Amino acid sequence: MLQTETKVIDIASVFTRFPAGRFREDGPFSGERFRDDLLIPALEQHDRVTVNLDGTMGYGSSFLEEVFGGLLRKPVYAIQDLNARIELKSKDRSLINEIREYLTASRS
């Protein structure tokens, strides 16, 4: 049973200030590691997950696409489910728009 409270994942605090790379073999702070070790377990345990993107030294497109686009390549998740359950927080609106583009592109 999913917990009803929102889980907040602050990437800079609980993962790294220097996210980089797509796959685990690209380094310890890859998109694959964040998605599989933090984001998916949070989605499995909570109704809603807020991902705070602020506080890092930036994001590579490979990291972001692997995290968010990769969620849709997993057979468990549908775009409607993710849109309803994941909230993206950032002072940089273009970062949120970029992630939404990855989610849309990965759908097809």
MOPAC internal coordinates of N, CA, C and O (Angstrom, degrees):
PM7 1SCF
backbone

  N    0.0000 0     0.00 0     0.00 0    0    0    0
  C    1.4482 1     0.00 0     0.00 0    1    0    0
  C    1.5261 1   109.63 1     0.00 0    2    1    0
  O    1.2310 1   120.60 1   -45.55 1    3    2    1
  N    1.3321 1   116.45 1   134.45 1    3    2    1
  C    1.4532 1   121.18 1  -178.37 1    5    3    2
  C    1.5238 1   110.62 1   -76.77 1    6    5    3
  O    1.2310 1   121.47 1   -38.03 1    7    6    5
  N    1.3286 1   114.79 1   141.97 1    7    6    5
  C    1.4537 1   120.20 1   174.84 1    9    7    6
  C    1.5231 1   107.94 1   -76.28 1   10    9    7
  O    1.2310 1   120.63 1   -39.88 1   11   10    9
  N    1.3210 1   116.41 1   140.12 1   11   10    9
  C    1.4621 1   119.90 1  -174.44 1   13   11   10
  C    1.5215 1   113.75 1   -81.96 1   14   13   11
  O    1.2310 1   119.10 1   160.13 1   15   14   13
  N    1.3087 1   119.32 1   -19.87 1   15   14   13
  C    1.4594 1   118.95 1   179.66 1   17   15   14
  C    1.5255 1   109.94 1   -75.04 1   18   17   15
  O    1.2310 1   121.23 1   -26.91 1   19   18   17
  N    1.3179 1   115.25 1   153.09 1   19   18   17
  C    1.4574 1   121.35 1   179.96 1   21   19   18
  C    1.5189 1   109.72 1   -78.47 1   22   21   19
  O    1.2310 1   120.96 1   -47.67 1   23   22   21
  N    1.3087 1   115.78 1   132.33 1   23   22   21
  C    1.4601 1   122.64 1   174.81 1   25   23   22
  C    1.5238 1   107.17 1   -90.36 1   26   25   23
  O    1.2310 1   120.06 1   -49.96 1   27   26   25
  N    1.3232 1   117.49 1   130.04 1   27   26   25
  C    1.4586 1   122.00 1   177.67 1   29   27   26
  C    1.5251 1   108.44 1  -106.50 1   30   29   27
  O    1.2310 1   121.14 1   -52.95 1   31   30   29
  N    1.3173 1   115.43 1   127.05 1   31   30   29
  C    1.4616 1   121.23 1   174.52 1   33   31   30
  C    1.5217 1   107.13 1  -114.65 1   34   33   31
  O    1.2310 1   120.72 1   -69.63 1   35   34   33
  N    1.3087 1   116.23 1   110.37 1   35   34   33
  C    1.4567 1   122.63 1   176.24 1   37   35   34
  C    1.5292 1   106.36 1   -95.63 1   38   37   35
  O    1.2310 1   120.69 1   -76.30 1   39   38   37
  N    1.3232 1   116.29 1   103.70 1   39   38   37
  C    1.4645 1   120.62 1  -172.25 1   41   39   38
  C    1.5209 1   111.71 1   -55.60 1   42   41   39
  O    1.2310 1   119.56 1   134.31 1   43   42   41
  N    1.3186 1   118.45 1   -45.69 1   43   42   41
  C    1.4687 1   121.40 1  -177.20 1   45   43   42
  C    1.5281 1   112.20 1   -63.42 1   46   45   43
  O    1.2310 1   120.18 1   146.76 1   47   46   45
  N    1.3276 1   117.26 1   -33.24 1   47   46   45
  C    1.4642 1   120.75 1  -177.42 1   49   47   46
  C    1.5205 1   113.70 1   -85.01 1   50   49   47
  O    1.2310 1   120.43 1   137.60 1   51   50   49
  N    1.3268 1   116.79 1   -42.40 1   51   50   49
  C    1.4674 1   119.13 1  -172.10 1   53   51   50
  C    1.5260 1   114.09 1  -103.27 1   54   53   51
  O    1.2310 1   120.13 1   171.10 1   55   54   53
  N    1.3377 1   117.36 1    -8.90 1   55   54   53
  C    1.4625 1   119.58 1  -179.01 1   57   55   54
  C    1.5305 1   109.80 1  -122.96 1   58   57   55
  O    1.2310 1   119.70 1   107.57 1   59   58   57
  N    1.3134 1   118.19 1   -72.43 1   59   58   57
  C    1.4635 1   121.87 1   178.05 1   61   59   58
  C    1.5163 1   110.25 1  -171.46 1   62   61   59
  O    1.2310 1   120.89 1   -21.78 1   63   62   61
  N    1.3110 1   115.91 1   158.22 1   63   62   61
  C    1.4660 1   121.08 1   171.30 1   65   63   62
  C    1.5244 1   110.74 1   -86.84 1   66   65   63
  O    1.2310 1   120.76 1   172.38 1   67   66   65
  N    1.3620 1   116.16 1    -7.62 1   67   66   65
  C    1.4612 1   121.13 1  -174.91 1   69   67   66
  C    1.5336 1   112.09 1  -126.15 1   70   69   67
  O    1.2310 1   119.41 1  -118.45 1   71   70   69
  N    1.3369 1   118.74 1    61.55 1   71   70   69
  C    1.4670 1   120.12 1  -179.88 1   73   71   70
  C    1.5268 1   110.21 1   -67.86 1   74   73   71
  O    1.2310 1   121.16 1   -42.92 1   75   74   73
  N    1.3275 1   115.38 1   137.08 1   75   74   73
  C    1.4673 1   118.44 1  -178.04 1   77   75   74
  C    1.5173 1   110.72 1  -161.98 1   78   77   75
  O    1.2310 1   121.65 1   -34.93 1   79   78   77
  N    1.3061 1   114.45 1   145.07 1   79   78   77
  C    1.4537 1   120.74 1   174.39 1   81   79   78
  C    1.5055 1   113.11 1    90.93 1   82   81   79
  O    1.2310 1   121.77 1   -21.19 1   83   82   81
  N    1.3034 1   114.22 1   158.81 1   83   82   81
  C    1.4560 1   121.84 1  -179.22 1   85   83   82
  C    1.5255 1   110.92 1   -92.88 1   86   85   83
  O    1.2310 1   120.62 1   126.69 1   87   86   85
  N    1.3337 1   116.43 1   -53.31 1   87   86   85
  C    1.4670 1   121.81 1  -171.59 1   89   87   86
  C    1.5230 1   111.84 1  -106.46 1   90   89   87
  O    1.2310 1   120.61 1   -19.64 1   91   90   89
  N    1.3232 1   116.44 1   160.36 1   91   90   89
  C    1.4676 1   121.70 1   179.30 1   93   91   90
  C    1.5233 1   112.29 1   -52.31 1   94   93   91
  O    1.2310 1   120.70 1   141.16 1   95   94   93
  N    1.3256 1   116.27 1   -38.84 1   95   94   93
  C    1.4644 1   118.70 1  -178.74 1   97   95   94
  C    1.5324 1   112.70 1   -69.41 1   98   97   95
  O    1.2310 1   120.30 1   169.94 1   99   98   97
  N    1.3383 1   117.04 1   -10.06 1   99   98   97
  C    1.4641 1   121.17 1   176.66 1  101   99   98
  C    1.5261 1   112.13 1   -80.28 1  102  101   99
  O    1.2310 1   119.96 1   167.87 1  103  102  101
  N    1.3223 1   117.68 1   -12.13 1  103  102  101
  C    1.4557 1   120.53 1   178.85 1  105  103  102
  C    1.5172 1   111.73 1   145.65 1  106  105  103
  O    1.2310 1   120.94 1    -7.95 1  107  106  105
  N    1.3316 1   115.81 1   172.05 1  107  106  105
  C    1.4704 1   120.16 1  -173.52 1  109  107  106
  C    1.5256 1   114.91 1   -71.94 1  110  109  107
  O    1.2310 1   119.43 1   166.91 1  111  110  109
  N    1.3255 1   118.68 1   -13.09 1  111  110  109
  C    1.4599 1   120.71 1  -176.66 1  113  111  110
  C    1.5262 1   111.43 1  -121.67 1  114  113  111
  O    1.2310 1   121.52 1  -133.31 1  115  114  113
  N    1.3215 1   114.70 1    46.69 1  115  114  113
  C    1.4640 1   121.93 1  -177.25 1  117  115  114
  C    1.5285 1   111.95 1   -80.74 1  118  117  115
  O    1.2310 1   121.65 1   -17.21 1  119  118  117
  N    1.3229 1   114.44 1   162.79 1  119  118  117
  C    1.4523 1   120.65 1   175.39 1  121  119  118
  C    1.5164 1   112.45 1   -62.10 1  122  121  119
  O    1.2310 1   120.53 1   139.49 1  123  122  121
  N    1.3296 1   116.59 1   -40.51 1  123  122  121
  C    1.4655 1   120.66 1   179.34 1  125  123  122
  C    1.5304 1   110.45 1   -60.50 1  126  125  123
  O    1.2310 1   120.32 1   136.23 1  127  126  125
  N    1.3165 1   117.00 1   -43.77 1  127  126  125
  C    1.4702 1   120.51 1   179.87 1  129  127  126
  C    1.5297 1   110.83 1   -64.72 1  130  129  127
  O    1.2310 1   119.91 1   133.98 1  131  130  129
  N    1.3285 1   117.77 1   -46.02 1  131  130  129
  C    1.4630 1   120.02 1   179.49 1  133  131  130
  C    1.5268 1   110.75 1   -60.03 1  134  133  131
  O    1.2310 1   120.83 1   132.10 1  135  134  133
  N    1.3459 1   116.01 1   -47.90 1  135  134  133
  C    1.4656 1   120.22 1  -178.69 1  137  135  134
  C    1.5256 1   111.59 1   -61.04 1  138  137  135
  O    1.2310 1   120.54 1   128.18 1  139  138  137
  N    1.3266 1   116.58 1   -51.82 1  139  138  137
  C    1.4670 1   120.34 1  -172.59 1  141  139  138
  C    1.5249 1   113.70 1   -76.40 1  142  141  139
  O    1.2310 1   120.19 1   146.48 1  143  142  141
  N    1.3258 1   117.25 1   -33.52 1  143  142  141
  C    1.4668 1   120.06 1  -174.74 1  145  143  142
  C    1.5243 1   114.20 1   -94.01 1  146  145  143
  O    1.2310 1   120.05 1   155.41 1  147  146  145
  N    1.3338 1   117.50 1   -24.59 1  147  146  145
  C    1.4687 1   120.00 1  -178.16 1  149  147  146
  C    1.5320 1   113.64 1  -119.26 1  150  149  147
  O    1.2310 1   120.49 1   127.83 1  151  150  149
  N    1.3311 1   116.68 1   -52.17 1  151  150  149
  C    1.4603 1   119.12 1  -172.13 1  153  151  150
  C    1.5269 1   112.80 1   -72.12 1  154  153  151
  O    1.2310 1   119.91 1   131.43 1  155  154  153
  N    1.3105 1   117.78 1   -48.57 1  155  154  153
  C    1.4674 1   119.13 1  -179.89 1  157  155  154
  C    1.5290 1   112.11 1   -62.30 1  158  157  155
  O    1.2310 1   118.92 1   134.19 1  159  158  157
  N    1.3460 1   119.67 1   -45.81 1  159  158  157
  C    1.4702 1   118.11 1   176.06 1  161  159  158
  C    1.5356 1   112.68 1   -58.55 1  162  161  159
  O    1.2310 1   120.11 1   142.96 1  163  162  161
  N    1.3337 1   117.40 1   -37.04 1  163  162  161
  C    1.4673 1   120.07 1   177.41 1  165  163  162
  C    1.5254 1   110.73 1   -64.65 1  166  165  163
  O    1.2310 1   120.17 1   138.62 1  167  166  165
  N    1.3281 1   117.29 1   -41.38 1  167  166  165
  C    1.4680 1   120.90 1   178.23 1  169  167  166
  C    1.5257 1   111.81 1   -66.78 1  170  169  167
  O    1.2310 1   120.59 1   147.95 1  171  170  169
  N    1.3173 1   116.48 1   -32.05 1  171  170  169
  C    1.4685 1   119.95 1   178.69 1  173  171  170
  C    1.5266 1   112.42 1   -72.65 1  174  173  171
  O    1.2310 1   120.11 1   156.17 1  175  174  173
  N    1.3331 1   117.40 1   -23.83 1  175  174  173
  C    1.4600 1   121.15 1  -174.77 1  177  175  174
  C    1.5290 1   114.62 1  -105.21 1  178  177  175
  O    1.2310 1   119.96 1   162.74 1  179  178  177
  N    1.3335 1   117.68 1   -17.26 1  179  178  177
  C    1.4688 1   120.70 1  -172.65 1  181  179  178
  C    1.5257 1   111.17 1  -131.11 1  182  181  179
  O    1.2310 1   121.23 1   -31.61 1  183  182  181
  N    1.3261 1   115.24 1   148.39 1  183  182  181
  C    1.4648 1   121.22 1   175.86 1  185  183  182
  C    1.5240 1   111.83 1   -64.44 1  186  185  183
  O    1.2310 1   120.89 1   138.64 1  187  186  185
  N    1.3301 1   115.91 1   -41.36 1  187  186  185
  C    1.4681 1   121.56 1  -177.69 1  189  187  186
  C    1.5145 1   109.89 1  -132.07 1  190  189  187
  O    1.2310 1   121.51 1   -33.85 1  191  190  189
  N    1.3329 1   114.72 1   146.15 1  191  190  189
  C    1.4573 1   121.89 1   177.57 1  193  191  190
  C    1.5212 1   107.95 1  -131.55 1  194  193  191
  O    1.2310 1   120.90 1   -52.64 1  195  194  193
  N    1.3260 1   115.88 1   127.36 1  195  194  193
  C    1.4543 1   121.73 1   173.76 1  197  195  194
  C    1.5160 1   107.72 1  -102.00 1  198  197  195
  O    1.2310 1   120.60 1   -53.52 1  199  198  197
  N    1.3287 1   116.46 1   126.48 1  199  198  197
  C    1.4645 1   121.59 1   177.49 1  201  199  198
  C    1.5174 1   107.23 1  -108.02 1  202  201  199
  O    1.2310 1   120.84 1   -67.08 1  203  202  201
  N    1.3336 1   116.00 1   112.92 1  203  202  201
  C    1.4577 1   121.87 1   177.21 1  205  203  202
  C    1.5206 1   107.66 1   -89.77 1  206  205  203
  O    1.2310 1   120.94 1   -62.96 1  207  206  205
  N    1.3290 1   115.81 1   117.04 1  207  206  205
  C    1.4554 1   122.42 1  -175.73 1  209  207  206
  C    1.5254 1   112.78 1   -92.99 1  210  209  207
  O    1.2310 1   119.47 1   170.54 1  211  210  209
  N    1.3191 1   118.62 1    -9.46 1  211  210  209
  C    1.4607 1   121.99 1  -176.70 1  213  211  210
  C    1.5270 1   111.59 1   -75.21 1  214  213  211
  O    1.2310 1   121.34 1   -23.41 1  215  214  213
  N    1.3272 1   115.03 1   156.59 1  215  214  213
  C    1.4567 1   121.08 1   173.40 1  217  215  214
  C    1.5238 1   115.35 1    97.28 1  218  217  215
  O    1.2310 1   120.02 1   174.50 1  219  218  217
  N    1.3213 1   117.57 1    -5.50 1  219  218  217
  C    1.4664 1   119.51 1   177.61 1  221  219  218
  C    1.5285 1   109.11 1   -92.13 1  222  221  219
  O    1.2310 1   121.24 1    -6.56 1  223  222  221
  N    1.3176 1   115.24 1   173.44 1  223  222  221
  C    1.4573 1   120.88 1   177.53 1  225  223  222
  C    1.5300 1   111.39 1   -89.81 1  226  225  223
  O    1.2310 1   120.17 1  -163.59 1  227  226  225
  N    1.3054 1   117.28 1    16.41 1  227  226  225
  C    1.4544 1   122.43 1   178.35 1  229  227  226
  C    1.5130 1   111.46 1   120.83 1  230  229  227
  O    1.2310 1   121.32 1    -6.72 1  231  230  229
  N    1.3299 1   115.09 1   173.28 1  231  230  229
  C    1.4578 1   121.66 1  -178.38 1  233  231  230
  C    1.5187 1   109.77 1  -135.07 1  234  233  231
  O    1.2310 1   121.16 1   -44.53 1  235  234  233
  N    1.3121 1   115.39 1   135.47 1  235  234  233
  C    1.4471 1   119.81 1   170.75 1  237  235  234
  C    1.5199 1   109.20 1   -83.60 1  238  237  235
  O    1.2310 1   121.06 1   -28.60 1  239  238  237
  N    1.3190 1   115.59 1   151.40 1  239  238  237
  C    1.4621 1   119.27 1   180.00 1  241  239  238
  C    1.5232 1   111.19 1   -62.92 1  242  241  239
  O    1.2310 1   119.75 1   147.20 1  243  242  241
  N    1.3305 1   118.08 1   -32.80 1  243  242  241
  C    1.4700 1   119.49 1  -179.60 1  245  243  242
  C    1.5266 1   110.98 1   -65.85 1  246  245  243
  O    1.2310 1   120.05 1   142.28 1  247  246  245
  N    1.3309 1   117.50 1   -37.72 1  247  246  245
  C    1.4626 1   121.47 1   177.54 1  249  247  246
  C    1.5290 1   109.62 1   -62.82 1  250  249  247
  O    1.2310 1   120.57 1   127.60 1  251  250  249
  N    1.3251 1   116.52 1   -52.40 1  251  250  249
  C    1.4649 1   120.90 1  -176.14 1  253  251  250
  C    1.5172 1   112.37 1   -64.43 1  254  253  251
  O    1.2310 1   120.09 1   137.68 1  255  254  253
  N    1.3229 1   117.43 1   -42.32 1  255  254  253
  C    1.4585 1   119.87 1  -179.44 1  257  255  254
  C    1.5190 1   110.75 1   -65.70 1  258  257  255
  O    1.2310 1   120.19 1   140.70 1  259  258  257
  N    1.3186 1   117.24 1   -39.30 1  259  258  257
  C    1.4693 1   119.51 1   179.85 1  261  259  258
  C    1.5256 1   111.22 1   -67.23 1  262  261  259
  O    1.2310 1   120.26 1   139.04 1  263  262  261
  N    1.3192 1   117.11 1   -40.96 1  263  262  261
  C    1.4623 1   120.01 1   179.52 1  265  263  262
  C    1.5253 1   110.70 1   -64.55 1  266  265  263
  O    1.2310 1   120.59 1   122.19 1  267  266  265
  N    1.3109 1   116.49 1   -57.81 1  267  266  265
  C    1.4659 1   119.87 1  -169.27 1  269  267  266
  C    1.5270 1   112.73 1   -90.19 1  270  269  267
  O    1.2310 1   119.59 1   135.09 1  271  270  269
  N    1.3068 1   118.40 1   -44.91 1  271  270  269
  C    1.4571 1   119.93 1   174.81 1  273  271  270
  C    1.5167 1   110.61 1   -64.51 1  274  273  271
  O    1.2310 1   120.89 1   144.53 1  275  274  273
  N    1.3343 1   115.91 1   -35.47 1  275  274  273
  C    1.4570 1   120.96 1   179.46 1  277  275  274
  C    1.5136 1   113.53 1   -63.81 1  278  277  275
  O    1.2310 1   120.20 1   152.37 1  279  278  277
  N    1.3215 1   117.23 1   -27.63 1  279  278  277
  C    1.4700 1   119.99 1   176.83 1  281  279  278
  C    1.5224 1   111.29 1   -60.43 1  282  281  279
  O    1.2310 1   120.55 1   143.96 1  283  282  281
  N    1.3089 1   116.56 1   -36.04 1  283  282  281
  C    1.4615 1   120.32 1  -178.46 1  285  283  282
  C    1.5202 1   112.55 1   -79.52 1  286  285  283
  O    1.2310 1   120.34 1   159.95 1  287  286  285
  N    1.3156 1   116.95 1   -20.05 1  287  286  285
  C    1.4638 1   119.57 1   176.12 1  289  287  286
  C    1.5204 1   111.35 1   -78.58 1  290  289  287
  O    1.2310 1   120.73 1   163.94 1  291  290  289
  N    1.3173 1   116.21 1   -16.06 1  291  290  289
  C    1.4645 1   120.81 1   173.53 1  293  291  290
  C    1.5218 1   106.31 1   -79.00 1  294  293  291
  O    1.2310 1   119.10 1   -46.36 1  295  294  293
  N    1.3177 1   119.33 1   133.64 1  295  294  293
  C    1.4711 1   120.09 1  -173.28 1  297  295  294
  C    1.5303 1   115.23 1   -67.63 1  298  297  295
  O    1.2310 1   120.02 1   172.28 1  299  298  297
  N    1.3090 1   117.57 1    -7.72 1  299  298  297
  C    1.4596 1   120.87 1  -175.64 1  301  299  298
  C    1.5297 1   112.90 1   -80.63 1  302  301  299
  O    1.2310 1   119.73 1   153.38 1  303  302  301
  N    1.3302 1   118.12 1   -26.62 1  303  302  301
  C    1.4591 1   120.82 1  -168.68 1  305  303  302
  C    1.5243 1   112.85 1  -109.04 1  306  305  303
  O    1.2310 1   121.20 1   -41.17 1  307  306  305
  N    1.3214 1   115.31 1   138.83 1  307  306  305
  C    1.4609 1   122.93 1   173.37 1  309  307  306
  C    1.5268 1   107.66 1  -113.47 1  310  309  307
  O    1.2310 1   120.60 1   -26.97 1  311  310  309
  N    1.3226 1   116.46 1   153.03 1  311  310  309
  C    1.4642 1   121.09 1  -178.21 1  313  311  310
  C    1.5243 1   111.93 1   -56.65 1  314  313  311
  O    1.2310 1   119.90 1   139.87 1  315  314  313
  N    1.3327 1   117.79 1   -40.13 1  315  314  313
  C    1.4704 1   120.80 1  -179.29 1  317  315  314
  C    1.5219 1   110.72 1   -63.42 1  318  317  315
  O    1.2310 1   120.53 1   140.01 1  319  318  317
  N    1.3207 1   116.59 1   -39.99 1  319  318  317
  C    1.4598 1   121.78 1   178.54 1  321  319  318
  C    1.5224 1   110.33 1   -63.70 1  322  321  319
  O    1.2310 1   120.58 1   132.98 1  323  322  321
  N    1.3178 1   116.50 1   -47.02 1  323  322  321
  C    1.4662 1   119.98 1  -178.63 1  325  323  322
  C    1.5157 1   111.78 1   -65.48 1  326  325  323
  O    1.2310 1   120.26 1   137.38 1  327  326  325
  N    1.3284 1   117.11 1   -42.62 1  327  326  325
  C    1.4703 1   119.83 1   178.97 1  329  327  326
  C    1.5221 1   111.53 1   -61.61 1  330  329  327
  O    1.2310 1   120.01 1   146.15 1  331  330  329
  N    1.3128 1   117.58 1   -33.85 1  331  330  329
  C    1.4624 1   121.49 1  -179.72 1  333  331  330
  C    1.5230 1   112.16 1   -79.24 1  334  333  331
  O    1.2310 1   120.13 1   153.32 1  335  334  333
  N    1.3204 1   117.35 1   -26.68 1  335  334  333
  C    1.4628 1   119.98 1  -170.53 1  337  335  334
  C    1.5173 1   115.67 1  -107.26 1  338  337  335
  O    1.2310 1   119.51 1   160.50 1  339  338  337
  N    1.3364 1   118.54 1   -19.50 1  339  338  337
  C    1.4617 1   121.18 1  -178.97 1  341  339  338
  C    1.5197 1   109.60 1  -109.93 1  342  341  339
  O    1.2310 1   121.46 1   -52.89 1  343  342  341
  N    1.3192 1   114.82 1   127.11 1  343  342  341
  C    1.4656 1   120.96 1   172.28 1  345  343  342
  C    1.5211 1   107.25 1  -109.28 1  346  345  343
  O    1.2310 1   120.70 1   -49.18 1  347  346  345
  N    1.3209 1   116.27 1   130.82 1  347  346  345
  C    1.4602 1   121.91 1   177.84 1  349  347  346
  C    1.5162 1   108.20 1  -101.94 1  350  349  347
  O    1.2310 1   120.72 1   -49.47 1  351  350  349
  N    1.3298 1   116.23 1   130.53 1  351  350  349
  C    1.4644 1   120.19 1   179.03 1  353  351  350
  C    1.5165 1   108.62 1  -121.90 1  354  353  351
  O    1.2310 1   121.32 1   -50.16 1  355  354  353
  N    1.3337 1   115.07 1   129.84 1  355  354  353
  C    1.4585 1   121.36 1   175.60 1  357  355  354
  C    1.5104 1   109.32 1  -165.54 1  358  357  355
  O    1.2310 1   121.01 1   -34.23 1  359  358  357
  N    1.3099 1   115.68 1   145.77 1  359  358  357
  C    1.4626 1   120.34 1   172.85 1  361  359  358
  C    1.5241 1   110.22 1   -71.40 1  362  361  359
  O    1.2310 1   120.69 1   159.23 1  363  362  361
  N    1.3311 1   116.29 1   -20.77 1  363  362  361
  C    1.4589 1   122.87 1  -179.26 1  365  363  362
  C    1.5254 1   109.49 1   -95.28 1  366  365  363
  O    1.2310 1   120.45 1   -83.24 1  367  366  365
  N    1.3161 1   116.74 1    96.76 1  367  366  365
  C    1.4662 1   121.82 1  -176.78 1  369  367  366
  C    1.5279 1   112.03 1   -61.32 1  370  369  367
  O    1.2310 1   119.99 1   149.78 1  371  370  369
  N    1.3359 1   117.62 1   -30.22 1  371  370  369
  C    1.4647 1   120.27 1  -179.85 1  373  371  370
  C    1.5279 1   111.17 1   -65.59 1  374  373  371
  O    1.2310 1   120.19 1   150.53 1  375  374  373
  N    1.3080 1   117.24 1   -29.47 1  375  374  373
  C    1.4664 1   121.38 1   177.17 1  377  375  374
  C    1.5304 1   110.23 1   -66.31 1  378  377  375
  O    1.2310 1   120.36 1   136.57 1  379  378  377
  N    1.3039 1   116.92 1   -43.43 1  379  378  377
  C    1.4666 1   121.06 1   177.37 1  381  379  378
  C    1.5304 1   110.04 1   -64.64 1  382  381  379
  O    1.2310 1   120.17 1   138.53 1  383  382  381
  N    1.3255 1   117.28 1   -41.47 1  383  382  381
  C    1.4659 1   120.53 1   178.05 1  385  383  382
  C    1.5275 1   111.15 1   -63.12 1  386  385  383
  O    1.2310 1   120.15 1   140.24 1  387  386  385
  N    1.3221 1   117.32 1   -39.76 1  387  386  385
  C    1.4662 1   121.33 1   177.73 1  389  387  386
  C    1.5321 1   110.63 1   -60.74 1  390  389  387
  O    1.2310 1   120.49 1   135.40 1  391  390  389
  N    1.3161 1   116.66 1   -44.60 1  391  390  389
  C    1.4665 1   120.90 1   179.50 1  393  391  390
  C    1.5268 1   110.54 1   -64.05 1  394  393  391
  O    1.2310 1   120.06 1   137.63 1  395  394  393
  N    1.3106 1   117.49 1   -42.37 1  395  394  393
  C    1.4659 1   120.93 1   177.78 1  397  395  394
  C    1.5351 1   110.58 1   -60.24 1  398  397  395
  O    1.2310 1   120.27 1   143.16 1  399  398  397
  N    1.3231 1   117.09 1   -36.84 1  399  398  397
  C    1.4700 1   120.84 1   177.00 1  401  399  398
  C    1.5271 1   110.55 1   -64.17 1  402  401  399
  O    1.2310 1   119.77 1   140.46 1  403  402  401
  N    1.3360 1   118.04 1   -39.54 1  403  402  401
  C    1.4583 1   120.69 1   178.23 1  405  403  402
  C    1.5329 1   110.96 1   -65.69 1  406  405  403
  O    1.2310 1   120.93 1   141.28 1  407  406  405
  N    1.3060 1   115.83 1   -38.72 1  407  406  405
  C    1.4557 1   119.65 1   177.78 1  409  407  406
  C    1.5321 1   110.67 1   -65.07 1  410  409  407
  O    1.2310 1   120.18 1   138.61 1  411  410  409
  N    1.2912 1   117.26 1   -41.39 1  411  410  409
  C    1.4666 1   121.34 1   179.52 1  413  411  410
  C    1.5267 1   110.77 1   -68.60 1  414  413  411
  O    1.2310 1   120.09 1   134.89 1  415  414  413
  N    1.3282 1   117.43 1   -45.11 1  415  414  413
  C    1.4740 1   121.28 1  -178.48 1  417  415  414
  C    1.5195 1   111.38 1   -65.00 1  418  417  415
  O    1.2310 1   119.79 1   145.03 1  419  418  417
  N    1.3082 1   118.01 1   -34.97 1  419  418  417
  C    1.4617 1   121.65 1  -177.47 1  421  419  418
  C    1.5181 1   111.91 1   -74.52 1  422  421  419
  O    1.2310 1   120.28 1   165.27 1  423  422  421
  N    1.3050 1   117.06 1   -14.73 1  423  422  421
  C    1.4572 1   121.84 1   179.37 1  425  423  422
  C    1.5200 1   111.94 1   -68.42 1  426  425  423
  O    1.2310 1   120.84 1   147.00 1  427  426  425
  N    1.3353 1   116.00 1   -33.00 1  427  426  425
  C    1.4604 1   118.35 1  -174.67 1  429  427  426
  C    1.5032 1   113.11 1   -88.19 1  430  429  427
  O    1.2310 1   120.10 1   180.00 1  431  430  429

